[in-house]
């Protein structure tokens, strides 16, 4: 069976509006992410060397996990948005 080429009309979609990210908030979240990682690792290493757990390392790890979640959500949120086809 041979297939005959059919003319397909292109579907024209309205361009998506560009949503500018909040660069100040995003930058501060990314800086807090890095600083909290540094605090968690450095105080955790110090606590391991001394032999006592550090409350600062635990709080730093908690802040790191929360900011990591916020950063990942903000990085991948624009990829989720698809125009609704009704």
Backbone as CSV, one residue per row, in Angstrom:
resi,resn,N_x,N_y,N_z,CA_x,CA_y,CA_z,C_x,C_y,C_z
1,UNK,0.828,-1.166,0.000,0.000,0.000,0.000,0.886,1.246,0.000
2,UNK,0.656,2.106,-0.913,1.467,3.312,-0.991,0.747,4.444,-0.272
3,UNK,1.527,5.244,0.361,0.925,6.379,1.066,1.012,7.617,0.176
4,UNK,-0.063,8.301,0.107,-0.083,9.518,-0.688,0.167,10.696,0.232
5,UNK,0.999,11.604,-0.210,1.269,12.768,0.646,0.018,13.630,0.773
6,UNK,-0.271,13.998,1.974,-1.431,14.855,2.199,-0.946,16.216,2.683
7,UNK,-1.651,17.216,2.266,-1.291,18.570,2.674,-1.821,18.811,4.078
8,UNK,-0.931,19.147,4.959,-1.335,19.434,6.329,-1.258,20.933,6.549
9,UNK,-2.297,21.456,7.095,-2.282,22.888,7.390,-1.646,23.084,8.760
10,UNK,-0.714,23.998,8.842,-0.052,24.219,10.134,-1.023,24.868,11.127
11,UNK,-0.901,24.454,12.350,-1.737,25.011,13.414,-1.029,26.240,13.952
12,UNK,-1.681,27.376,13.864,-1.086,28.617,14.360,-1.511,28.822,15.800
13,UNK,-0.551,28.940,16.642,-0.816,29.167,18.055,-0.363,30.575,18.415
14,UNK,-1.078,31.146,19.327,-0.682,32.473,19.802,0.607,32.327,20.600
15,UNK,1.523,33.259,20.439,2.774,33.159,21.201,2.490,33.291,22.693
16,UNK,3.229,32.507,23.447,3.067,32.558,24.896,3.659,33.851,25.427
17,UNK,2.990,34.463,26.371,3.574,35.672,26.959,4.801,35.305,27.782
18,UNK,5.820,36.106,27.641,7.059,35.855,28.366,6.900,36.367,29.791
19,UNK,7.021,35.471,30.727,6.935,35.846,32.131,8.353,36.030,32.654
20,UNK,8.719,37.257,32.896,10.059,37.548,33.381,10.196,37.044,34.815
21,UNK,11.236,36.284,35.087,11.409,35.779,36.444,11.776,36.904,37.401
22,UNK,11.428,36.713,38.644,11.806,37.674,39.667,13.281,37.476,39.969
23,UNK,14.121,38.211,39.294,15.557,37.954,39.373,16.110,38.234,40.754
24,UNK,15.601,39.242,41.442,16.106,39.547,42.774,15.800,38.433,43.756
25,UNK,14.578,37.931,43.718,14.184,36.842,44.617,14.905,35.561,44.229
26,UNK,14.964,35.297,42.952,15.618,34.069,42.486,17.107,34.074,42.837
27,UNK,17.753,35.214,42.669,19.172,35.317,42.989,19.408,35.132,44.481
28,UNK,18.553,35.741,45.301,18.738,35.602,46.741,18.484,34.171,47.202
29,UNK,17.534,33.470,46.576,17.292,32.071,46.927,18.493,31.222,46.540
30,UNK,19.081,31.494,45.385,20.250,30.717,44.965,21.467,31.017,45.832
31,UNK,21.620,32.265,46.263,22.719,32.584,47.169,22.510,31.928,48.528
32,UNK,21.287,31.951,49.025,20.987,31.289,50.289,21.194,29.785,50.181
33,UNK,20.920,29.234,49.025,21.156,27.810,48.787,22.637,27.480,48.946
34,UNK,23.478,28.264,48.329,24.919,28.029,48.430,25.465,28.266,49.825
35,UNK,25.006,29.335,50.463,25.493,29.638,51.811,25.038,28.592,52.825
36,UNK,23.803,28.137,52.704,23.327,27.129,53.643,24.058,25.802,53.442
37,UNK,24.412,25.486,52.203,25.200,24.279,51.951,26.572,24.401,52.606
38,UNK,27.191,25.571,52.451,28.500,25.794,53.052,28.434,25.682,54.568
39,UNK,27.422,26.272,55.179,27.278,26.227,56.632,27.049,24.799,57.103
40,UNK,26.171,24.070,56.416,25.876,22.695,56.825,27.106,21.808,56.731
41,UNK,27.868,21.947,55.665,29.051,21.097,55.481,30.163,21.484,56.443
42,UNK,30.402,22.783,56.610,31.517,23.200,57.465,31.236,22.899,58.939
43,UNK,30.047,23.236,59.426,29.745,22.950,60.820,29.531,21.455,61.057
44,UNK,29.044,20.743,60.053,28.936,19.293,60.173,30.304,18.644,60.259
45,UNK,31.244,19.127,59.469,32.618,18.617,59.537,33.275,18.935,60.861
46,UNK,33.030,20.128,61.354,33.580,20.502,62.660,32.974,19.630,63.763
47,UNK,31.661,19.407,63.692,31.018,18.554,64.689,31.510,17.128,64.622
48,UNK,31.803,16.637,63.431,32.342,15.285,63.291,33.762,15.200,63.836
49,UNK,34.545,16.260,63.652,35.918,16.263,64.153,35.944,16.330,65.678
50,UNK,35.027,17.099,66.241,34.976,17.246,67.692,34.288,16.050,68.330
51,UNK,33.353,15.469,67.627,32.645,14.311,68.142,31.290,14.647,68.729
52,UNK,30.807,15.864,68.487,29.501,16.268,68.982,28.678,16.818,67.830
53,UNK,27.387,16.496,67.799,26.548,17.042,66.716,26.368,18.547,66.888
54,UNK,26.286,19.216,65.780,26.152,20.668,65.798,24.733,21.057,65.420
55,UNK,24.111,21.881,66.262,22.762,22.364,65.977,22.792,23.286,64.760
56,UNK,23.872,24.032,64.610,23.998,24.940,63.460,24.040,24.145,62.160
57,UNK,24.716,23.006,62.174,24.772,22.166,60.971,23.404,21.602,60.644
58,UNK,22.654,21.230,61.653,21.316,20.699,61.412,20.386,21.773,60.867
59,UNK,20.457,22.965,61.423,19.634,24.068,60.904,20.070,24.461,59.496
60,UNK,21.376,24.459,59.252,21.874,24.755,57.913,21.406,23.731,56.893
61,UNK,21.373,22.462,57.301,20.888,21.414,56.400,19.400,21.579,56.124
62,UNK,18.650,21.964,57.138,17.220,22.199,56.955,16.964,23.365,56.007
63,UNK,17.695,24.453,56.208,17.558,25.610,55.316,17.983,25.242,53.902
64,UNK,19.032,24.433,53.779,19.491,23.998,52.464,18.415,23.201,51.740
65,UNK,17.770,22.263,52.436,16.744,21.451,51.786,15.530,22.281,51.370
66,UNK,15.148,23.238,52.198,14.002,24.086,51.854,14.332,24.976,50.665
67,UNK,15.507,25.595,50.666,15.868,26.463,49.540,16.135,25.659,48.276
68,UNK,16.636,24.429,48.415,16.823,23.572,47.245,15.482,23.251,46.610
69,UNK,14.497,22.963,47.432,13.155,22.695,46.907,12.593,23.915,46.193
70,UNK,12.743,25.086,46.802,12.245,26.321,46.171,12.964,26.608,44.860
71,UNK,14.276,26.399,44.836,15.046,26.670,43.626,14.666,25.698,42.513
72,UNK,14.516,24.424,42.829,14.145,23.448,41.804,12.759,23.727,41.247
73,UNK,11.843,24.109,42.113,10.496,24.438,41.637,10.544,25.652,40.721
74,UNK,11.311,26.662,41.092,11.366,27.863,40.252,12.110,27.610,38.944
75,UNK,13.080,26.699,38.946,13.804,26.394,37.715,12.939,25.621,36.729
76,UNK,12.124,24.689,37.219,11.375,23.821,36.331,9.922,24.222,36.150
77,UNK,9.470,25.249,36.819,8.081,25.675,36.671,7.769,26.158,35.254
78,UNK,8.597,26.952,34.589,8.251,27.371,33.217,8.151,26.204,32.239
79,UNK,8.837,25.100,32.491,8.765,23.954,31.585,7.420,23.249,31.688
80,UNK,6.738,23.393,32.815,5.449,22.733,32.999,4.320,23.451,32.295
81,UNK,4.436,24.718,32.093,3.340,25.502,31.560,3.147,25.223,30.064
82,UNK,2.033,24.687,29.735,1.673,24.442,28.350,0.374,25.192,28.067
83,UNK,0.241,25.731,26.893,-1.009,26.418,26.596,-2.166,25.421,26.548
84,UNK,-3.267,25.794,27.100,-4.409,24.885,27.105,-5.064,24.905,25.732
85,UNK,-5.330,23.737,25.229,-5.947,23.619,23.908,-7.414,23.273,24.090
86,UNK,-8.250,24.231,23.897,-9.705,24.018,24.052,-10.395,24.145,22.739
